[in-house]
Amino acid sequence: MIRLVIYDDNKARRDSLEALLHLTDNMECAGSFPDCSTVVDDIGALRPDVVLMDIEMPVVDGISGVRLIKQHFPETRIIMQTVFENTDKIFAALQAGAEGYILKNAPIEAITQSIEEVHQGGAYMTPSVALRVIRFFNQPPLAILNEDYKLTKKEKEVLTLLADGNSYKMVADKMGISYYTVNTHVKRIYDKLQVHSIGEAVSLALRNKIV
């Protein structure tokens, strides 16, 4: 029996997923929650095999929830569920440790298949999401200009920590600097790399082996 926990701020969606799990022979819903504000206590108490995780939630969102789960319960498998095919969100979720990424409009068979595959130690992505990942890795490296875009040692450190899935606050804590200083470094990184989001910055840095 596969034990699951659901995180989704849409009650109708939670109820629908609970009903699906109830009707599936080898699956059971151990609990469901509207956000990840109590995620460490939830997972510690319920000990699910797989978590179905929405990305966009109030208070504590899904990507933050993934980081917390993987920090405290690395063996727990996580499938992200979202209405967005947003490349930044996809990579943020995967970098945080999610094993699956499926769109909410996926058919029932795909949802149950994703749960079974992830539970067995595999990974699962909706085909359109998988295509975005493949296209990303098939992109040729961009020409590195002026010695890694002239990023300073501190800026590279910030970018590396962000690429590892850390939030601004976590970067500040790990580097022993203020949140404001992290934000200043990020703005300079944007200017030097000529990007407009963390996802773009991390993607460019990974393709060009800057971090």
C-alpha positions as CSV (number, residue, x, y, z in Angstrom):
1,M,0.0,0.0,0.0
2,I,1.4,3.4,-1.0
3,R,0.7,6.1,1.6
4,L,0.3,9.6,0.3
5,V,-0.1,13.1,1.6
6,I,-1.6,15.9,-0.5
7,Y,-0.7,19.7,-0.4
8,D,-3.0,21.9,-2.4
9,D,-4.8,25.2,-1.4
10,N,-7.8,24.3,-3.6
11,K,-10.1,22.2,-1.4
12,A,-12.1,20.8,-4.4
13,R,-8.8,19.6,-5.9
14,R,-7.8,18.0,-2.6
15,D,-11.1,16.3,-2.3
16,S,-10.9,15.0,-5.9
17,L,-7.4,13.6,-5.2
18,E,-8.5,12.0,-2.0
19,A,-11.4,10.3,-3.8
20,L,-9.1,9.1,-6.6
21,L,-6.7,7.5,-4.0
22,H,-9.6,6.0,-2.1
23,L,-10.7,4.2,-5.3
24,T,-7.2,3.0,-6.2
25,D,-6.5,-0.4,-4.7
26,N,-2.9,0.0,-3.7
27,M,-3.0,3.6,-2.6
28,E,-4.3,5.5,0.5
29,C,-4.5,9.1,1.5
30,A,-2.9,9.6,4.9
31,G,-3.7,13.4,5.0
32,S,-4.2,16.6,3.0
33,F,-3.3,20.2,3.8
34,P,-3.9,23.7,2.2
35,D,-0.2,24.8,2.5
36,C,3.2,23.7,3.8
37,S,3.2,25.8,7.0
38,T,3.3,22.6,9.1
39,V,5.0,20.3,6.6
40,V,7.8,19.0,8.9
41,D,5.3,18.0,11.6
42,D,2.9,16.6,9.0
43,I,5.4,14.3,7.3
44,G,7.0,13.3,10.7
45,A,3.6,12.2,12.0
46,L,2.1,10.6,8.9
47,R,5.3,9.2,7.3
48,P,3.9,9.0,3.7
49,D,5.8,7.2,0.9
50,V,4.8,9.9,-1.7
51,V,3.7,13.5,-1.4
52,L,1.5,15.2,-4.1
53,M,2.6,18.8,-3.9
54,D,1.1,21.9,-5.4
55,I,3.5,24.7,-6.3
56,E,1.5,27.8,-5.8
57,M,0.1,28.0,-2.2
58,P,-0.2,30.8,0.3
59,V,1.9,31.1,3.5
60,V,4.5,28.4,2.6
61,D,4.6,27.4,-1.1
62,G,5.3,24.0,-2.6
63,I,9.0,24.5,-3.6
64,S,9.8,25.6,0.0
65,G,7.9,22.6,1.2
66,V,10.0,20.3,-1.0
67,R,13.2,21.7,0.5
68,L,11.9,21.2,4.0
69,I,10.8,17.7,3.3
70,K,14.1,16.7,1.7
71,Q,16.1,18.3,4.5
72,H,14.3,16.3,7.2
73,F,12.9,13.2,5.3
74,P,15.1,12.7,2.3
75,E,13.6,9.3,1.6
76,T,10.1,10.8,1.0
77,R,9.3,10.9,-2.7
78,I,7.6,14.1,-4.1
79,I,5.5,14.8,-7.2
80,M,4.8,18.4,-8.1
81,Q,1.4,19.3,-9.4
82,T,0.8,22.5,-11.2
83,V,-1.2,24.3,-13.9
84,F,2.0,26.0,-15.2
85,E,4.6,24.8,-17.7
86,N,6.9,27.4,-16.3
87,T,10.6,26.5,-16.9
88,D,11.8,28.5,-13.9
89,K,9.3,26.6,-11.7
90,I,10.2,23.2,-13.2
91,F,13.9,23.7,-12.5
92,A,13.3,25.2,-9.0
93,A,11.2,22.1,-8.1
94,L,13.7,19.6,-9.5
95,Q,16.7,21.4,-7.9
96,A,14.8,21.3,-4.6
97,G,14.6,17.5,-4.9
98,A,11.2,16.6,-6.5
99,E,11.1,13.3,-8.3
100,G,8.1,14.0,-10.4
101,Y,6.4,16.9,-12.2
102,I,2.8,16.6,-13.6
103,L,0.2,19.0,-14.8
104,K,-3.1,19.2,-13.0
105,N,-5.0,18.5,-16.2
106,A,-3.3,15.2,-16.6
107,P,-5.7,12.2,-17.0
108,I,-6.3,10.0,-13.9
109,E,-4.2,7.2,-15.4
110,A,-1.2,9.5,-15.6
111,I,-1.6,10.6,-12.0
112,T,-1.7,7.0,-10.7
113,Q,1.2,6.0,-13.0
114,S,3.3,8.9,-11.8
115,I,2.7,7.8,-8.1
116,E,3.6,4.2,-8.9
117,E,6.8,5.1,-10.9
118,V,8.1,7.6,-8.3
119,H,7.3,5.1,-5.4
120,Q,9.3,2.4,-7.2
121,G,12.3,4.8,-7.3
122,G,11.9,6.2,-10.7
123,A,11.0,9.7,-11.9
124,Y,8.0,11.0,-13.8
125,M,7.3,14.1,-15.9
126,T,4.4,15.1,-18.0
127,P,5.6,14.7,-21.7
128,S,5.4,18.5,-22.3
129,V,7.4,19.2,-19.2
130,A,10.0,16.5,-20.1
131,L,10.3,18.2,-23.5
132,R,11.2,21.5,-21.9
133,V,13.9,19.8,-19.8
134,I,15.3,18.0,-22.9
135,R,15.4,21.3,-24.9
136,F,17.2,23.0,-22.0
137,F,20.0,20.5,-22.0
138,N,20.2,20.5,-25.8
139,Q,20.9,24.2,-25.9
140,P,24.5,24.9,-26.9
141,P,26.6,26.7,-24.3
142,L,26.7,30.5,-24.7
143,A,30.0,32.1,-25.3
144,I,31.5,33.1,-22.0
145,L,32.5,36.7,-22.0
146,N,35.1,38.5,-20.0
147,E,36.0,35.7,-17.7
148,D,32.6,34.3,-16.6
149,Y,30.9,37.7,-17.1
150,K,33.2,39.3,-14.6
151,L,31.2,37.8,-11.6
152,T,33.0,38.4,-8.3
153,K,33.8,35.6,-5.9
154,K,30.8,36.6,-3.7
155,E,28.4,36.8,-6.7
156,K,29.5,33.3,-7.8
157,E,28.9,32.0,-4.3
158,V,25.4,33.6,-4.2
159,L,24.6,32.1,-7.6
160,T,25.9,28.7,-6.6
161,L,23.7,28.6,-3.4
162,L,20.7,29.8,-5.4
163,A,21.4,27.0,-8.0
164,D,21.3,24.5,-5.1
165,G,17.8,25.6,-4.3
166,N,18.4,28.0,-1.4
167,S,16.1,30.9,-0.8
168,Y,17.5,34.5,-0.4
169,K,17.2,34.1,3.4
170,M,19.0,30.8,3.4
171,V,21.8,32.3,1.3
172,A,22.1,35.2,3.7
173,D,22.3,32.8,6.7
174,K,24.9,30.6,5.0
175,M,27.1,33.4,3.9
176,G,26.7,35.4,7.1
177,I,25.4,38.5,5.3
178,S,22.1,40.4,5.3
179,Y,19.1,39.7,3.1
180,Y,19.6,43.2,1.6
181,T,23.2,42.3,0.6
182,V,22.0,39.1,-1.1
183,N,19.4,41.1,-3.0
184,T,22.2,43.6,-4.1
185,H,24.4,40.7,-5.3
186,V,21.4,39.2,-7.2
187,K,20.7,42.6,-9.0
188,R,24.4,42.8,-10.0
189,I,24.3,39.2,-11.3
190,Y,21.2,40.0,-13.4
191,D,23.0,43.0,-14.9
192,K,26.1,41.1,-15.7
193,L,24.4,38.0,-17.1
194,Q,21.7,40.1,-18.8
195,V,18.8,38.1,-17.4
196,H,15.6,38.9,-15.5
197,S,15.0,36.0,-13.1
198,I,16.8,33.6,-10.9
199,G,15.7,30.7,-13.2
200,E,17.3,32.4,-16.2
201,A,20.5,33.2,-14.2
202,V,20.8,29.6,-12.9
203,S,20.1,28.1,-16.3
204,L,22.7,30.3,-18.0
205,A,25.2,29.6,-15.3
206,L,24.7,25.8,-15.5
207,R,24.9,25.7,-19.3
208,N,28.2,27.7,-19.2
209,K,29.7,25.9,-16.2
210,I,30.0,29.2,-14.3
211,V,28.9,27.5,-11.1
